[in-house]
Amino acid sequence: MAKFIYRMQSILDIKEKMVDQAKMEFAAARMRLNEEEEKLQNLILRKTAYEEQGRKLRSDSLKVMEIMENREAITRMEEFIVLQKRQVKKASDQFEAARIKLQTAMQESKTQERLREKAFDEFMREENAREAKEVDELVSYTHGRR
């Protein structure tokens, strides 16, 4: 039996490497998005803590300096939260781009795999036909010698 050689194997290999690379980029983008979301949650928690501290300061005694510092801290946290939301949006956009790139790479790889399977099926049909022809010739030769 002849050996099957797929003439576009190098393209299939490249497509598989592209899928692997896209998977790594996708994972990195997912990790970055998770990190940015975690930072945002931490900022929100800090702001909430400052707000709680401010309520305590206003209810206990009037320490004007501490109350002003607390308000300033809350204002800064609000600014940081706005900036962090932008970072989360940016990371989310990068994540979506990586997801689309991965999806496209996987589709292209599957297409090449299907083409390889079709080529292999055609090779097997040709090989089976060749073997059947050889068997017929052998039978005819054997039958003709008698």
DRENTI-281930 format. One record per residue: residue number from 1; x, y, z of N, C-alpha, C, O in turn; residue in three letters. Coordinates in pm, whole numbers, plus 50000, padded with zeros to 5 digits. Layout:
N
NUM_X_Y_Z_X_Y_Z_X_Y_Z_X_Y_Z_ALA
...
// end
This chain:
146
1_50084_49882_50000_50000_50000_50000_50089_50124_50000_50189_50129_50072_MET
2_50052_50221_49921_50128_50345_49910_50105_50431_50035_50004_50417_50104_ALA
3_50199_50519_50063_50189_50606_50179_50114_50733_50140_50139_50791_50034_LYS
4_50021_50775_50226_49944_50897_50200_50028_51018_50235_50080_51029_50347_PHE
5_50042_51108_50141_50113_51234_50163_50019_51347_50125_49979_51360_50009_ILE
6_49984_51429_50225_49895_51543_50202_49981_51658_50154_50071_51704_50224_TYR
7_49953_51705_50035_50040_51805_49974_50031_51942_50041_50119_52025_50022_ARG
8_49927_51966_50119_49914_52095_50187_49933_52079_50338_49876_52154_50417_MET
9_50013_51979_50378_50037_51953_50520_50103_52073_50588_50074_52103_50703_GLN
10_50191_52142_50517_50258_52258_50577_50157_52367_50611_50171_52434_50714_SER
11_50056_52384_50527_49953_52484_50555_49873_52443_50677_49842_52525_50763_ILE
12_49839_52315_50684_49766_52264_50800_49848_52285_50928_49793_52325_51031_LEU
13_49976_52258_50922_50063_52278_51039_50065_52425_51081_50059_52456_51200_ASP
14_50074_52513_50983_50074_52657_51013_49943_52698_51078_49942_52774_51175_ILE
15_49833_52647_51025_49701_52681_51081_49691_52632_51226_49635_52700_51311_LYS
16_49744_52513_51253_49740_52461_51390_49826_52546_51483_49788_52570_51598_GLU
17_49941_52593_51435_50025_52681_51516_49954_52813_51542_49965_52871_51650_LYS
18_49882_52862_51442_49808_52986_51458_49698_52969_51564_49673_53060_51643_MET
19_49635_52853_51566_49533_52826_51668_49597_52824_51806_49543_52883_51900_VAL
20_49711_52759_51820_49780_52755_51949_49818_52896_51995_49800_52931_52112_ASP
21_49869_52976_51903_49908_53113_51937_49784_53194_51976_49788_53270_52072_GLN
22_49675_53179_51902_49552_53251_51934_49498_53209_52070_49443_53291_52143_ALA
23_49513_53080_52103_49468_53033_52235_49548_53100_52346_49493_53139_52448_LYS
24_49679_53112_52324_49764_53176_52425_49728_53324_52439_49722_53376_52551_MET
25_49705_53391_52327_49667_53532_52332_49532_53549_52401_49511_53643_52477_GLU
26_49441_53457_52373_49309_53460_52434_49321_53444_52586_49257_53517_52662_PHE
27_49401_53349_52629_49420_53326_52773_49484_53448_52840_49445_53487_52950_ALA
28_49582_53507_52772_49648_53626_52829_49549_53742_52838_49548_53815_52938_ALA
29_49466_53759_52736_49367_53866_52738_49264_53842_52849_49220_53936_52915_ALA
30_49227_53716_52868_49131_53682_52975_49191_53713_53112_49123_53768_53199_ARG
31_49318_53677_53130_49385_53705_53257_49394_53855_53282_49372_53901_53394_MET
32_49427_53931_53178_49439_54076_53194_49303_54136_53229_49293_54223_53316_ARG
33_49198_54089_53162_49064_54138_53193_49027_54106_53337_48972_54190_53408_LEU
34_49057_53986_53381_49029_53949_53520_49104_54038_53618_49049_54081_53720_ASN
35_49231_54067_53587_49311_54153_53674_49252_54293_53682_49241_54351_53790_GLU
36_49213_54347_53567_49157_54482_53564_49024_54488_53639_48996_54584_53710_GLU
37_48942_54384_53623_48815_54380_53695_48837_54369_53845_48764_54427_53924_GLU
38_48939_54293_53883_48971_54279_54024_49019_54412_54082_48981_54449_54193_GLU
39_49101_54484_54006_49146_54616_54051_49027_54709_54070_49021_54784_54168_LYS
40_48933_54704_53977_48813_54788_53987_48734_54752_54113_48688_54841_54184_LEU
41_48717_54624_54139_48644_54582_54259_48715_54631_54385_48650_54675_54480_GLN
42_48848_54622_54386_48924_54669_54502_48905_54819_54523_48891_54865_54637_ASN
43_48905_54896_54415_48883_55041_54426_48743_55071_54479_48725_55160_54562_LEU
44_48646_54997_54430_48508_55017_54477_48498_54985_54627_48431_55055_54702_ILE
45_48564_54877_54667_48563_54841_54810_48631_54948_54895_48584_54982_55003_LEU
46_48742_55002_54844_48811_55109_54918_48722_55232_54929_48715_55295_55034_ARG
47_48654_55265_54821_48564_55382_54824_48452_55359_54926_48418_55449_55002_LYS
48_48398_55239_54927_48293_55206_55023_48345_55217_55166_48275_55267_55254_THR
49_48466_55172_55187_48527_55183_55321_48545_55329_55360_48518_55366_55475_ALA
50_48590_55412_55266_48605_55555_55295_48470_55619_55326_48459_55703_55415_TYR
51_48367_55579_55252_48234_55635_55277_48185_55595_55416_48126_55677_55488_GLU
52_48210_55470_55454_48171_55424_55588_48249_55499_55695_48193_55537_55798_GLU
53_48377_55519_55669_48459_55594_55763_48407_55738_55775_48404_55795_55884_GLN
54_48366_55797_55663_48312_55933_55665_48185_55943_55746_48166_56039_55820_GLY
55_48098_55844_55734_47975_55843_55814_48007_55837_55963_47945_55905_56044_ARG
56_48105_55755_55998_48145_55744_56140_48203_55877_56190_48174_55921_56301_LYS
57_48286_55940_56105_48346_56067_56145_48240_56174_56168_48250_56253_56262_LEU
58_48139_56177_56084_48035_56278_56097_47941_56249_56215_47882_56340_56272_ARG
59_47928_56124_56250_47837_56091_56359_47904_56101_56496_47838_56136_56594_SER
60_48033_56073_56504_48102_56075_56633_48127_56218_56682_48062_56266_56774_ASP
61_48219_56281_56619_48253_56418_56658_48297_56493_56534_48330_56433_56432_SER
62_48296_56620_56544_48332_56700_56428_48482_56726_56424_48533_56820_56485_LEU
63_48549_56640_56351_48691_56659_56326_48699_56703_56180_48706_56621_56088_LYS
64_48698_56834_56162_48687_56892_56029_48798_56846_55936_48772_56815_55820_VAL
65_48918_56842_55984_49032_56804_55901_49017_56660_55851_49039_56631_55734_MET
66_48980_56572_55942_48964_56432_55903_48848_56415_55805_48858_56335_55712_GLU
67_48740_56488_55826_48625_56480_55735_48665_56529_55596_48627_56469_55495_ILE
68_48741_56638_55590_48786_56691_55460_48880_56592_55391_48871_56572_55270_MET
69_48969_56532_55469_49060_56432_55411_48981_56312_55359_49013_56255_55255_GLU
70_48879_56274_55432_48795_56162_55390_48721_56195_55261_48715_56112_55170_ASN
71_48667_56314_55251_48598_56355_55127_48695_56357_55009_48661_56316_54898_ARG
72_48816_56405_55037_48918_56408_54931_48953_56266_54887_48971_56240_54768_GLU
73_48962_56176_54983_48993_56036_54950_48880_55974_54868_48907_55900_54773_ALA
74_48756_56005_54902_48642_55953_54826_48644_56009_54684_48619_55936_54588_ILE
75_48674_56137_54671_48682_56199_54538_48791_56134_54455_48770_56104_54337_THR
76_48907_56110_54515_49018_56044_54444_48978_55903_54402_49008_55860_54290_ARG
77_48911_55832_54491_48868_55695_54458_48770_55697_54340_48776_55611_54252_MET
78_48681_55797_54338_48587_55808_54226_48664_55831_54095_48628_55775_53991_GLU
79_48768_55914_54101_48850_55938_53982_48922_55810_53939_48927_55776_53821_GLU
80_48979_55741_54038_49048_55615_54007_48951_55511_53949_48987_55436_53858_PHE
81_48829_55509_54002_48730_55415_53951_48696_55445_53806_48683_55354_53725_ILE
82_48682_55573_53772_48654_55611_53633_48769_55566_53543_48746_55510_53436_VAL
83_48891_55592_53586_49008_55550_53507_49014_55399_53495_49046_55345_53388_LEU
84_48984_55329_53604_48991_55183_53601_48881_55125_53513_48902_55023_53448_GLN
85_48765_55189_53510_48658_55143_53420_48702_55152_53274_48668_55068_53192_LYS
86_48779_55256_53244_48834_55267_53108_48931_55152_53080_48930_55094_52971_ARG
87_49013_55120_53179_49107_55009_53162_49033_54876_53144_49074_54792_53065_GLN
88_48925_54858_53219_48845_54736_53206_48784_54730_53066_48782_54624_53003_VAL
89_48733_54843_53018_48674_54847_52883_48780_54813_52779_48754_54737_52685_LYS
90_48899_54871_52795_49008_54843_52701_49045_54695_52704_49063_54634_52599_LYS
91_49058_54639_52823_49091_54496_52836_48979_54409_52780_49005_54305_52720_ALA
92_48857_54452_52799_48743_54378_52745_48745_54379_52592_48717_54277_52529_SER
93_48777_54493_52535_48787_54503_52388_48899_54412_52336_48883_54345_52234_ASP
94_49012_54411_52405_49123_54325_52365_49085_54178_52379_49122_54096_52295_GLN
95_49012_54146_52483_48964_54009_52504_48872_53968_52390_48884_53857_52337_PHE
96_48782_54055_52353_48688_54025_52243_48763_54007_52111_48730_53918_52032_GLU
97_48863_54091_52087_48943_54078_51965_49018_53944_51964_49027_53878_51861_ALA
98_49072_53906_52079_49143_53777_52089_49047_53661_52068_49083_53561_52006_ALA
99_48925_53674_52120_48825_53569_52102_48789_53552_51955_48778_53440_51905_ARG
100_48770_53663_51886_48737_53658_51744_48853_53600_51664_48832_53520_51572_ILE
101_48975_53640_51699_49093_53587_51631_49103_53436_51651_49134_53363_51557_LYS
102_49078_53389_51773_49081_53246_51803_48973_53172_51724_48998_53066_51667_LEU
103_48856_53228_51722_48745_53165_51649_48779_53153_51500_48755_53049_51440_GLN
104_48833_53258_51442_48870_53256_51301_48980_53154_51274_48973_53078_51177_THR
105_49080_53152_51360_49190_53057_51343_49140_52913_51353_49185_52827_51278_ALA
106_49048_52888_51445_48995_52754_51460_48913_52713_51338_48918_52598_51294_MET
107_48837_52807_51282_48760_52777_51162_48852_52744_51045_48827_52648_50971_GLN
108_48957_52822_51029_49051_52797_50920_49121_52662_50938_49141_52589_50840_GLU
109_49157_52630_51060_49221_52502_51087_49125_52386_51058_49165_52286_50999_SER
110_49001_52399_51100_48901_52294_51073_48881_52276_50923_48864_52164_50876_LYS
111_48882_52386_50849_48868_52377_50704_48982_52297_50645_48960_52210_50560_THR
112_49104_52326_50688_49220_52252_50637_49213_52105_50678_49251_52017_50600_GLN
113_49165_52078_50798_49152_51939_50842_49049_51864_50756_49069_51748_50719_GLU
114_48938_51932_50724_48837_51869_50637_48893_51842_50498_48867_51738_50438_ARG
115_48972_51938_50448_49034_51918_50316_49129_51798_50321_49136_51720_50226_LEU
116_49202_51785_50430_49294_51671_50445_49215_51541_50450_49254_51442_50387_ARG
117_49106_51540_50525_49023_51419_50532_48967_51381_50395_48964_51264_50359_GLU
118_48924_51481_50319_48872_51454_50185_48981_51398_50095_48958_51306_50017_LYS
119_49101_51455_50106_49213_51406_50026_49248_51263_50066_49279_51181_49980_ALA
120_49242_51234_50195_49271_51098_50240_49164_51001_50191_49196_50890_50147_PHE
121_49037_51042_50197_48929_50955_50146_48947_50927_49997_48927_50815_49952_ASP
122_48986_51028_49923_49010_51011_49778_49128_50917_49756_49124_50830_49668_GLU
123_49232_50934_49835_49349_50846_49826_49308_50701_49854_49350_50609_49784_PHE
124_49225_50682_49957_49181_50546_49991_49096_50485_49880_49109_50366_49850_MET
125_49009_50565_49818_48929_50514_49706_49019_50472_49590_49000_50366_49531_ARG
126_49117_50557_49559_49210_50524_49451_49291_50399_49484_49313_50314_49399_GLU
127_49335_50390_49608_49415_50275_49651_49331_50147_49646_49379_50042_49601_GLU
128_49208_50156_49692_49119_50039_49687_49091_49998_49543_49087_49879_49511_ASN
129_49071_50096_49456_49047_50066_49314_49171_50000_49253_49160_49905_49176_ALA
130_49290_50051_49287_49414_49994_49235_49431_49850_49284_49467_49762_49206_ARG
131_49404_49827_49413_49415_49692_49467_49313_49598_49404_49344_49483_49374_GLU
132_49192_49648_49383_49088_49565_49318_49131_49529_49176_49108_49417_49130_ALA
133_49192_49624_49107_49239_49599_48971_49350_49493_48972_49351_49404_48888_LYS
134_49442_49503_49069_49549_49404_49081_49492_49266_49109_49539_49166_49053_GLU
135_49394_49259_49196_49330_49131_49228_49263_49074_49103_49276_48955_49074_VAL
136_49192_49158_49028_49127_49113_48905_49230_49061_48805_49208_48958_48742_ASP
137_49342_49132_48791_49446_49089_48697_49506_48955_48742_49531_48867_48660_GLU
138_49527_48942_48873_49582_48818_48927_49485_48702_48904_49526_48592_48866_LEU
139_49357_48726_48928_49254_48622_48906_49249_48588_48759_49242_48470_48723_VAL
140_49252_48689_48672_49247_48663_48527_49370_48586_48482_49360_48494_48401_SER
141_49487_48622_48535_49609_48552_48498_49604_48407_48545_49637_48315_48471_TYR
142_49560_48390_48673_49552_48254_48728_49451_48171_48650_49477_48055_48618_THR
143_49337_48229_48620_49231_48159_48548_49274_48130_48403_49238_48028_48345_HIS
144_49350_48222_48347_49397_48206_48209_49502_48098_48197_49513_48038_48090_GLY
145_49579_48071_48297_49683_47969_48294_49623_47830_48298_49689_47735_48254_ARG
146_49505_47813_48348_49444_47681_48361_49396_47634_48231_49342_47524_48221_ARG
// end
